[in-house]
Amino acid sequence: MFLKSNQLIVATILVPLSTLFLVNISNPLEVKAATEWSEEYDATEGKLHNVAVENSEAGYFGNGYIASWNGNGQFVQLEVSVPSAGAYTFVFNYSAAAGSATRYLSVNSEVVIEEVRFSGTGSWGDWQTTYVKDVYLTSGVNTITLGFDSAKGSTNWLNYDSLIVKEPSEKQSVEWDLKEEAELAQQSLEDNFWDNETSMFRNQYPDDEENNRFHYWWLAHGIDTLMDGYERTGNSQYIDKATALYAAVKERNGGDIRNDFYDDMLWMALALQRLHQFTNDPEHEQAVFTLWEDIKTGWSNEYGGGIAWNKSQLDYKNTPSNAPAVILATRLYQNYGNDEDLQWAKKIYNWLTDTLVDPTNGFVWDGINRTGDGKIDKEWEFTYNQGVYIGASVELYQVTGEEKYLNSAVRTANTAKNIFSNHNHIIYEGGSGDGGLFKGILVRYVTDLVKVDPSQEQLAQWIVDNAKNVWKKVKLDPEILFGSSWEGKNKLPIELSQQLSGVMLMEHAAQLEPIILKQTTSSLEEHIANYQENNQLDKVLAKKLGNQVKQANDHLDKGRLKQAVNHLELFKKHLEKGLDKGAITNKVYKAIQEILNKSL
């Protein structure tokens, strides 16, 4: 939405810097791959209003960077000269050690985005990038303002280094059918993290002393991720590796699969339950039973119920120790038909919903009584809390058929999408250590929701867009690595938790693509039939369009997504020719084109 700026600002003209001197910017490999026009501007050379210039942190571009920036009316204004009118991409180089920050962006005194989000970077010397695509600029000089206005949602401190303005690169496109990308991501996980000597994943790439630390729950997600690969390919090597990983974890854990953290044990039980489905190994099955019996001992009636986080703090209850318990209990009920498991699932779910879910929008809070004061951690906003509650709701819906569970899942998913997406609809939550896994967990359970309710195509498109966005970034690097940010540049080392999230993203996006395309073809079929029946579409054209949809569906049924998309491209050409020949009205053309645009 375009809004009028409250003030006109006279700008000073900057001399743009040639792309020959592009250093310390965005992703240098990404810039190298693009042959389109591009220029970088030093923020300190613009018109500055009530902001300071510093140069104490190394790695900046030009003369320094903008700092001391956290108040209304502060802004940085650059004059950018472009060779022709059109859509351009802005890449901002910044640091945000105080956490995520937002600023408004205006072009020629017109606000184009009220909240450009700059994700937290960890330290002020950790330079990161974010981009804004499809910014329309007129030929010649354009005035670009990045400013702070709390009325527009501006928040937090920010160091602003430089702005790159560039033409969109066709080389950055990612085609449909992400199965190959998912396989490459899995291969990178093996090549860069798997240790043949220990039969476990290393903690980070490149290897160093941190790899000796035992991350039990990361490795549980490692098993889960390997199961994703097996379900996609049927390749038994995934099963073999997951089986070896389980044995190594148990050995490293002193011969016992249990530990002191209820959430850790839940992640492991969920992973081993999936593994057992494919191995039918009684040891894997017994491990799940052992974990579940131990997990249930974490329930108490303090604060109305709930499973504790760990065995040394039984009065602290949180979402990661309860929502996954609902998922596990419901799946156990599905597998074995034990009514007691379903009752556990409902009891835990009801407590969680009543205690840690915002009744106004379905947002899931983290926990209660962490600090011993009975307070709820509402300020701890994490993607994985949303994900596991979505998963718990979906599981209960599948077992009971009660719409209230599905409705809860959809509401929480849409709230998560709105809260955790930045201006490019990319999940902006960063994270290192345990936090590196959070986004991947959200993606897993949003995917489960779409699979039981394919009408949630906007959620499906959200996940696929994130996958295509991150792949644009990683495909140009020497190794396929997924860092803290799914939008900005990677910084070594890459932790196993972050890599697992990235692989989960690619695997689940590959599952969602056929659903999106099938929704598109189904909608096209319905509209073609309706428009032809109402004499709004020529019969000859309708037959041509219907034939392309039929062939697209045939390819989708055989898992050939790229061929299906080719037929949708032919559909588009027939549609355009039909408009030129008067075989379809403008109104109907636009309606069908809108459906088609969801996929093309």
N, C-alpha and C positions, 0 to 999 in steps of 0.2 A: 504494500500500500504506500502510495506516495503522499507525503504530507508537506505542507509549506513550512519552511524554516521561519523562526520568529525574528530572525535578523539577517540583514545582508552584510557581508563582510568583504572589505576590500583586500585583495590578495596581492602578494608580491610574486613576481615571476621567477621561477627557478630554472636554471639551466639543467635539462635532463642529462643523466649520465648514461653513456653507451652501454649496451649489453656486453661489450668486450670487458667491462670491469665489474661484472656481476660476481661478487664474492660475498661469503657469509650471508647468503640469502636462502630462502625457502629450501627446496631440495635441489642441490646443484645438478644432480643427474637428471631431474625432471626438466630443468631449464635447458640443459644440454640437448635433450631429446627434441625439444620444440624448435622449429625453424621459423616460427611466426615472430612478428615484431614484439619487442619487450624492452622496457626501460625501468631503471630503479631510481628512486628519489630519497634523499637523506631527509628524515623528518625534521632534523634540527635546522635545516635551511629554509623551512617554510615560515609562514606568519604564525607566531606563537602568542597565545593569549593566556597570561597568568600561569604558565608552566615553566619548569626549569630544565636546563640542559646539563647533563652529567656525562662523564666518560670514565668512571671508576671501574665499571665491569667490562672485562675484555670480551672481544668477539663481535663488537658492534660494527656497523657499516658507516662510512663517512666520518663526520666530525664528533659524533657522540650519539646520545639518545635523549628522548623526552622523559623526564621523571617528575616527581612531586605533583602527581596528577590525580586528584580525587575530589574535585569540587565543581559545583555548578558554574557554568559560564566559561570553563577552561576549554580550549580547543587548539588544534594544530591544523593549519590550512596550507595545502600545497597546490601549486598550479602545474597541471599535467598537460602536455601537448601530445596529441595522437595524430597519426597520418590520415585517418579517415573515420567517418562516423560509423558507429556500430557497437556491438556488445563486447566488453572487455572483462578480463579477470583481474581482480586486485589481490595481491598477496602481501599481507602485513607481517613484518618481522617484529617480534615483541618478546618481553618476559613478564611473568606475573607470579611472583613468589608468594603473594598474599592470597592466592587462590583465584578462581575464575573472575574475570572482570568483563564489563560490557560498556560499549560506547555507541553513540549514534554516528551514522555515516550520511553525509549529504554531498550531492553533486550539483554544482552551480546553484547553490542556495536552496535546493530541494532535498528533503530527507528521503533517502531511498531505503534505509534500514534503520529502525529505531534501536535495535539491540544487536550489534555485532559482538559475538562472544569470543573472548580470549581465554582459553582454558588455562588453569594453573600450571606453572612450570617447575615448581619445586624450589628454585633459587633465582635470584635476579640476574645471575650470569648464564642462566640456561635459556638461550634464545630459541624461540619456537615460531612457527608460522601458522596463520590462519588465512583463509581466502574468502573472497566474495565473488561469485560468478555472475555473468550476464548483467554487468553494469553498463548502461547505455551512455556513451560519450559522443559529443559532437566533434566534428573535424576541427583540429586546432587546439586552442587552449581551453581547459576545463578546470574549474576550481573544486578541489576535493577537501572536505572538512571532516575530521574525526574529532568528536567533542564529547563533553560530559554534561548530561542533563538528567537529573534524577527523575524528572517528570516523564522522560522517555525510557526509564529503566536503567540508566547508567549506574554502575556500582564498582567499588573496589579500586585499588591502586593498579597502575599499569606503567610499564616502561615501553615506549614506542620508538623503534629504531628506524625502520625504513618502509617504503611502499614500492612494490613492483607492480607495474601496469603492463599487462601482456594480452595479446590476442589468444583466444582459446585454441588449443592444439588438438587437431584430429588424432594425433598419435596417442593422446591420452585416453581415447575411448576404450571401453571394455564391452565386448560383445556378449550377447546372451549365451547361456549354457556355461555355468561356472563349475561344472564337474571337473574339468581339467585343472582349473585354478585351485579347487579344493585338494586335488591330488598333489599338485605342486606344493601347496602349503603343508600337507602331511609329510611329503618327502623332505621338506626343509626342517620340519620338527624332528624327523629321524636323523638327518645328516648333521644338524647343528646342536642337538640336545641329547640324543640317545647315547648312553654309555654301555658298550657291550660287556665291559668287565663287571659292572654292578647290576646290569639288566634294569636300570632305572634311567629316567631323564635327569640330565644335569640341570642345575638351578638357573643357569644363565649362559648366554653366549656373548662374547667369547668366554672360554673356561677360565676360572680363577678360584681362589680359596673359598669363595662363597658357595661353591658347588658341593662342599662337604656337609652343609646343613640339610637336615632331614625335614622336608615339607610334606608331611603325610597327606594333607588334603589337596595339595596341588597334584600329587600323584594319583589321587582318586579321580580327579578331572582328566588326568592323562589317560586313565583306563577308559573313561567315558568318551574321550575324543577319539581314541583308537576304535571304539565301537562305532562311532560315526563313520569312520573310514570303511569299516567292514560292511556296514549296512549299505553304503553307497556302491561298493565294488564287489563284495562277496569274496575278496581276497583273504585267504586263511592266514596270511602273514600278519594281518592286524590282530587276529585272535591269538596267534602264537606270542606276539609281543605283549599283548595285554595280560595273558596268562603268566608270562615270565615276570612282568611288572608286579602283579599281585603277589607272587611268591617272594620277590625281592623286598617288597614293602613289609610283608609279614616278618621276614627274617630280620630286616633292619629294625623292626618294632619289637624285637625280643621274642619273636615266635608267637606273638599274640596280635590279632588284628584290631583289638580294641585299644582306645586311648582315653584320656581324661576329658576330651572335648566332645560334647554331644553333636555339635554341628559337623565336626570332622568325621565322626563315625557315620553320620547320615550321608555325607557325600560318598564315602566309601561303600556303604551299603547299596546306594542307588546304582553306583558303577558296577558293583559285583553282581547285582541282580540282573543287569543287562548282559554282563559277561556270561552268567549261568544260562541265560536263554539260548546262547549259541554253543556253549561247551557241554551243557548238561552234566557238568562235573559236580558230584555231590559235595566236594570240598568248598566250591564257590557258593553252593546253596547253603551249606551249614554256616559259612562265614556271615551270610546275610542274616540268618536266624540268630546267631550269636550277637551280632551288632544290635539287632532290633530289640532283643530282650534287655540288653544293657541300656539302650536308649530310653526305653520306657521307665527305667528307674529314675530318670531325670525329672519326671512329672511330680509336681507338688501343688498344694492348694494355695500357696502364698500368691497374692495378687490375682486370686481367682482361678489359678491353674497355670498351665504352660510347662514346657520342658526347659530346663536350665541350660545355660550356655556351657558351663563346665562343672566338674564334680567338686571343685573347691569353692564354688560360689553358687549354691543351689537356689538362692533367692533372686538371681539375675536371669530374666527370661528374655530371649530375643527372637526376631523373625527367622534368622538362619538356623535356629535349633527347633523351629516349630513347623514352618511351611514345608521344608523337605521331609519332615516326619509324616505330614499328611500325604505327600506324594508316595512315600515308601509304603505306608500302611494301606493306602488304596490299591497300589499295585500288588501288594501281598494278597489282598482280598481277591483281586482279579485272578491271581494265579492259583490260589488254594481254596478260595471260598470260605475262609474262616470269618464268621460274622464279627468276632471280637476285633479283628483288624479294622473293619469298616467303622465300628463304633469308636475306636481310637481315632481314626481319621476325622470323623465328624466332631468329636469332642475337642481335639486340638484345633481344628479349623474354626470352630465357633469361638473358642477362647481368643485365638489370634485375631479374628475379625472384630470381636468386641473390644479388644484391648489395644491393638497396634495398627488398625486400619482407619484412616480418616474417613468418617461417614459422609463427608461432603463430596469427595472426589475419588475415593478408593486408593489414595496414596498410602504406601505402607511405611510406617515408622520402624526404627531399628530395634529398640528394646525398652524394657522397663526395669528400673532399680539398679542400673549399672553401677552407680556411685553410692548406693545404699540409702537414697533419699526418696525412693518411690516414684521418681520422675521418669517420664517417657522421653527418650532421645529423639525428639521430633526434628532437631536440627541435623541429625545424621541422615543425610539423604543419599542412598546408594541404589544403584541400578539392580543389584542382585536381589535386594529385598523385594522389589517389584516383581522380578522374574519368578522367584520361587512361590510367591503368592498367586501369580497367574497360573503357574504349574499346578499348585494345589487345587485351585478352583477348577481347572480343566479336568483333572483326574476325577474329582467328585462328580462333575457334570457327566463324564463318560460312564461312570458307574451307576448313578442315580437317574440320569436323564432330566434332572431338575434345572430349569432355565435360570434360576437365581444364581447358580454357580457360574454358568457361562456368562451371564450379564456382569457378574463381579470381575471375571477375568478380562472381559472386553473393556470395562470401565478403567480398571487399573492399568491396562496396557496403553490405552489412549492417554491417560494422565501421564504415564511414564514417557511416552513419546513427546508430549508437549513440554514436559519439565526438563528432560535430559537431552533434547535436541537443540543444536545451535541454529544459527541463521541459514545454514546449508542443509538442515535436517539430519546432520551427522551427530551420533551419540558423542557428546563432548566429554563425558566423565573420563578423566585420566586415571592414573593409578599405577603404583609400583607395589612390590611385595604382594600381599594378599589381594590388595585392590586391583591388581592387574587382571584378576579373573572375573571381576564383577560384570563387565559388559558382556562377556561371553555367556555367562549364566542367564542374563536377561534375554539374549538372543535365542538361546535354546528353548526357553519356555514360551516366548512369543511365537516361535515357530510351531510349537505344539498346539497353541491356541488356533493358529491359522489352519493347521491341518484338520482340526475338528470343526472349524467354522470358516470355510474358504471365502465366505463373503467379506471377511476382514482383509480385503486386498490392499487397503492403504497401509495396514501394518506390515503386510508382506512386502510391499514396495519399499517401505522404510528400511527394512533389513537388507533387501537386495541393493538399494541405493548406497547403504553403508559399505557393503561388500565391494561394490564396483568402485566406490570412492577410494577405499583403502588400497584396492588392487592397482589403481592408477599410480599410486605412490610406490608400492613395493616392487612392482614388476620391472622397474628400471634400475633397481639396486642389484649389486652382485649376488646377494642372498635374499631369499624371501623371508623377511623378518617383520614382525608386528610389534610395534612399540606401544608406549603409553597412549599416544594420540592416533586416532584413525583418520586424521586430517593433516596434521603437521608432520614435520620431518622426524625421523627416528634418531635416537641418540643411544650409542652403545654404552654399557651392555644392555642387551635385551633379556628380560627375565622370562623364565619358563611360564610363569603365570600370564604374562602379556602375550607370549607366543600361542599359548593354548587358547586364549580368548580370540585371537585372530584366526586360528584354524577353525574354531567353532563357528565363527562368523561365516567363513567361506563354505563350510559344510552345510550349514543351515540355509544360507542364501541359495545354494544349489538345490535344496529341497523345495524352496518356495517359488522358484522361477516357473516351474510347470503349472503351479496353482494360479499364478498371475496370468499366464498366457491362456490357460483354460477358461478363466473367468472372462477374459477378453473375447475369446472366440464364442463362448456361450452368449454373451451379451450381443455380439454382432449378429449371430444367428437370429436371436429374438427380434432385434430391431429391423433386420432385413425383411423378415416375415411380416412384421406389423406394417412397415412402410409400403410394402408391395400390396398388401391386402387393402390398404387405404388409398391406393393409387397415387402414392407420393414418390414411388420409385419404379422406373421403367423395368418391365419384366426381363428384357434381355440383359440389362445391367445387373438386376437382382440375381440372375442365374450365374453370371460371371463372378459376382462377389461371393455368392453362396458356394461356388465350386472352390474358390481359394480358401474359404473358411473350412470346408470339408477336408481339403488336402492338408491344411495346417493341423487340424485335429488328428488326422491319421498319423502324422509325424509325431505329434505330442504323445499319442498312445504308445508309440514305439520308443519314446524317450529321445527323439531327435529334435531338440529345441531350435537349433540354428536353421534347419530346413523349414520348421514351422514358421519362424520369423520371416524367412524368405517369401513364403506365401502371403504373409500379412503385408509385406512390402509390395507384392504384386496386387494385392487387394487395394492398397492405397493408390497405386497407379490407375487401376480401373476406375476407382472412385473419382480421381481427378479428371480423367478423360470423360467420365459420365457427366461431370459438372460442366465441362466445356461444351458438351453436345446437348445440354439441356435435358438429360435423362434423369436428373435429380435436382430438387430445389436447393437453394442456398441453405435454408433452415435445416433440412434433413442432412445435407452434406456436413454441416458443422456439428450436428448431433452425433453422426457416425464417426467423424474425425476425432471428436473428443474421446470417444471410447477407444479408438485406435491409438491415440497418443499415450495411453497408459502403458503401452507395450513398445511403441516405436519412438 
